[in-house]
Amino acid sequence: MLNVPTLWTAFVINFLALGLIWAYVARSYPAFGAARFWTASAFAAAAGASLASLRVVVDSLLPLLTGGTVLILAACLAAMGIRRFYGRPVDWRQTALTTGLGCAGMTFFIFGYDNVPVRLAIYSVAQVLPITLTLKLLLSRQNGRINPGARLAATVAILIIAIYAFRVVSNLFNAGVEFSFIRFNPVQSVLILVLMFLSMAWNFGFLLMAMDRLRNEVADLALLDDLTGVGNRRHLLQRLTEECARSERSGEAFSLLVIDLDGFKAINDTHGHAAGDACLQHFTLMAQTRLRPGDMLARTGGDEFCVVLPSSTLREGAMIARRILDVCREDAEACVGNDIPISLSIGVAQWTRQMGNFPDRLMAAADHALYAAKKDGKNRHAVYDPAPPLAPGINPAAMPERALRKHA
């Protein structure tokens, strides 16, 4: 049968290993703040287990008191990491209060009035309280789904709480099973091993949470334009495909704007590429002030942008185009000195059932409208009307084969 020193040694090694893993994660991803709390939690648990294990060789309850206090702190730090993961503020006062009250309660029932069941109850409540308070966060939906790692962590947390509850009940009501970390029986040995396994599974849930978060961040970066921070061409095509499929099912139209900055090459040639980049960033900020929640602005390359307008008719798309033009014209009129005015042309098109689930057809239609706006003098918008064609000699039936115009 396993003895007490062996179990404590396994606990310490377990938490040290977890601490090293989280330390590596925290160093590799400095912006991932939750990892620092989970690192501190694992090392604190290892320290607490080491201190408590000294009770085997020291004829004093002081190692149990100090070790139990540090283990309570470890649970609080783990809970703070969960709150940081979900972007919630961490409360050091609550951690200090929980740890301090736990320590004070255990101290009283060790040195003031020696009562093992009550002492164990205080320790158990202080351990599981911060864990219990995080269950709602772990089971909350983010972007319409529960993080798989969070679901695992919540399940493990519930099992840990159940074991501690069994421990409190068995000791307070003399259920026939003494659950102590120093003197143990076969049932207690099994429960200690189960707790060790659950502590590893709990941290594994945190690792899955971290992996899911980092994977989503990488995926988001792959869909964003480096310069402007809006969606890139890949993101645009993904969104258009989704909107086409949604419209094909519901029959509800949506619109697309294709925007091209007028004379952008001259800006680069005259003022330099840094000035051109600043113009692109400035336009992005201005355009976003005139879009609605749910509209998507994307940069498709060079000086060309697109705006996806869900659940919008051609008339509503033209209204948004005018709003974008107006804010840019007002900004151009306010330019003084070395300020560079921004002028742009916009093509507007609406999805129709003839376009089906083919985003390139809608993009070609909006592009044809853009050509018309430039032909009519630039700094304006035009809408796509398939009959008569906007450009002479272009057959609308051949639109599926036409790709979106690219800029050098």
PESULKA-V290422 format. One record per pair of residues at least 12 apart in sequence whose ideal C-beta (glycine too) atoms are under 7 Angstrom apart, sorted by the first residue. I is the first residue (numbers start at 1). GAP is how many residues later the second one is. D is the distance in whole Angstrom. If there is no record, write none. Layout:
<<I/GAP/D> <I/GAP/D>>
This chain:
<<1/188/7> <2/187/6> <4/52/6> <4/178/6> <4/180/7> <5/48/7> <5/51/6> <7/185/5> <8/41/6> <8/44/7> <8/45/4> <10/186/6> <11/38/4> <11/185/6> <12/34/5> <12/37/5> <12/38/5> <14/182/6> <14/185/7> <14/186/6> <15/27/5> <15/30/4> <15/31/4> <15/34/6> <16/30/5> <18/24/4> <18/185/5> <19/20/6> <19/23/4> <19/24/4> <19/27/6> <22/13/6> <22/16/5> <22/17/4> <22/20/6> <23/16/5> <25/185/6> <26/13/5> <29/185/7> <32/178/7> <33/51/5> <34/47/4> <34/50/4> <34/51/4> <35/175/7> <37/40/5> <37/43/5> <37/44/3> <37/47/6> <38/40/6> <38/43/4> <38/168/6> <40/37/5> <41/33/5> <41/36/4> <41/37/4> <41/40/6> <42/161/7> <44/26/6> <44/29/5> <44/30/4> <44/33/6> <45/26/6> <45/29/4> <47/23/5> <48/19/5> <48/22/3> <48/23/4> <48/26/6> <49/18/7> <51/12/5> <51/15/5> <51/16/4> <51/19/6> <52/12/6> <52/15/3> <52/16/6> <52/129/6> <55/127/6> <61/49/5> <65/41/6> <65/42/6> <65/45/6> <68/38/6> <68/55/5> <69/30/6> <69/33/7> <69/34/4> <71/56/7> <72/26/7> <72/27/5> <72/30/5> <72/54/5> <72/55/6> <73/26/5> <75/52/5> <75/55/5> <75/56/6> <76/19/4> <76/22/6> <76/23/6> <76/54/5> <79/51/4> <79/52/6> <79/54/6> <79/55/5> <80/15/6> <82/52/4> <82/55/6> <82/56/7> <83/51/7> <83/54/7> <85/124/6> <86/51/5> <98/28/6> <98/31/6> <98/32/6> <101/25/7> <102/20/6> <102/21/6> <102/24/3> <105/17/4> <106/13/5> <106/16/6> <106/17/6> <109/13/7> <116/55/7> <117/54/4> <117/55/5> <120/47/7> <120/48/7> <120/51/5> <121/47/5> <121/51/6> <124/40/4> <124/43/6> <124/44/5> <127/37/6> <128/32/7> <128/33/5> <128/36/5> <131/26/5> <131/29/7> <131/30/6> <132/29/6> <135/19/6> <135/22/6> <138/12/4> <138/15/5> <138/16/4> <139/15/5> <147/62/5> <147/65/5> <148/60/6> <148/64/7> <149/56/5> <149/57/7> <149/58/7> <149/59/3> <149/60/4> <149/63/6> <150/55/7> <150/59/5> <152/53/4> <152/56/6> <153/49/6> <153/52/3> <153/53/6> <153/56/7> <156/42/5> <156/45/5> <156/46/4> <156/49/6> <157/45/7> <159/39/6> <160/35/7> <160/38/5> <163/28/6> <163/31/7> <163/32/6> <167/12/4> <179/12/7> <223/12/4> <225/74/4> <227/50/6> <227/53/6> <227/54/7> <228/52/6> <228/53/6> <228/56/4> <228/71/5> <230/54/6> <230/67/5> <230/68/6> <230/69/6> <231/65/6> <231/66/7> <231/67/4> <232/66/6> <232/67/6> <233/65/7> <233/67/5> <233/68/6> <235/63/6> <236/62/4> <236/64/6> <236/70/5> <237/122/6> <239/57/5> <239/69/5> <240/68/6> <240/119/4> <240/122/7> <241/118/6> <243/65/6> <243/67/6> <244/107/7> <244/113/5> <244/114/7> <244/115/6> <245/112/6> <247/104/5> <248/108/6> <248/109/6> <252/59/6> <253/60/6> <253/97/5> <253/98/5> <254/55/6> <254/56/5> <254/57/6> <254/58/6> <254/97/5> <255/54/4> <255/57/4> <255/58/7> <255/59/6> <255/61/7> <255/62/3> <255/93/6> <255/94/7> <255/95/5> <256/50/6> <256/52/6> <256/53/7> <256/93/5> <256/106/5> <256/107/7> <256/110/5> <257/49/6> <257/50/4> <257/52/7> <257/60/6> <257/63/7> <257/64/6> <257/89/5> <257/91/6> <257/109/7> <258/48/5> <258/88/7> <258/89/4> <258/108/4> <258/109/5> <258/112/5> <259/45/7> <259/46/4> <259/47/7> <259/48/7> <259/85/6> <259/87/5> <260/43/6> <260/44/5> <260/84/6> <260/85/5> <260/110/6> <261/22/7> <261/42/4> <261/81/6> <261/83/5> <262/81/4> <262/82/6> <262/83/6> <262/116/4> <262/117/6> <263/80/7> <264/12/7> <264/39/4> <267/12/6> <267/73/6> <271/69/6> <275/65/6> <279/61/6> <279/63/6> <280/23/7> <282/60/7> <283/45/7> <283/59/5> <284/13/7> <286/41/5> <286/42/6> <286/45/6> <287/37/5> <289/38/6> <290/30/7> <290/33/4> <290/34/5> <290/37/5> <291/16/7> <291/29/7> <294/16/6> <295/12/6> <295/13/7> <295/14/6> <296/12/4> <301/105/6> <301/106/6> <302/105/4> <303/104/6> <304/103/6> <313/37/6> <314/34/6> <314/36/4> <314/69/6> <317/31/4> <317/33/6> <318/30/5> <318/63/6> <318/65/5> <321/25/4> <321/27/5> <321/60/4> <322/59/7> <324/22/7> <325/21/7> <325/56/6> <328/14/5> <328/16/6> <343/35/6> <343/36/5> <344/35/7> <345/25/6> <345/28/4> <345/29/5> <345/33/5> <345/34/7> <345/35/6> <346/24/7> <346/27/6> <346/35/4> <347/19/5> <347/20/6> <347/21/7> <347/22/3> <347/23/3> <347/26/6> <347/35/6> <347/37/7> <348/18/6> <348/21/6> <348/33/6> <348/35/4> <348/36/7> <349/13/6> <349/16/4> <349/17/4> <349/20/6> <349/35/4> <358/42/6> <360/40/7> <360/43/6> <360/44/7> <361/38/5> <361/39/5> <363/41/4> <364/35/5> <364/38/4> <364/40/7> <365/19/4> <365/34/7> <366/18/6> <367/37/6> <367/38/5> <368/16/6> <368/22/5> <368/23/6> <368/26/7> <369/13/5> <369/14/6> <369/15/4> <369/21/6> <371/19/7> <371/20/6> <372/18/5>>
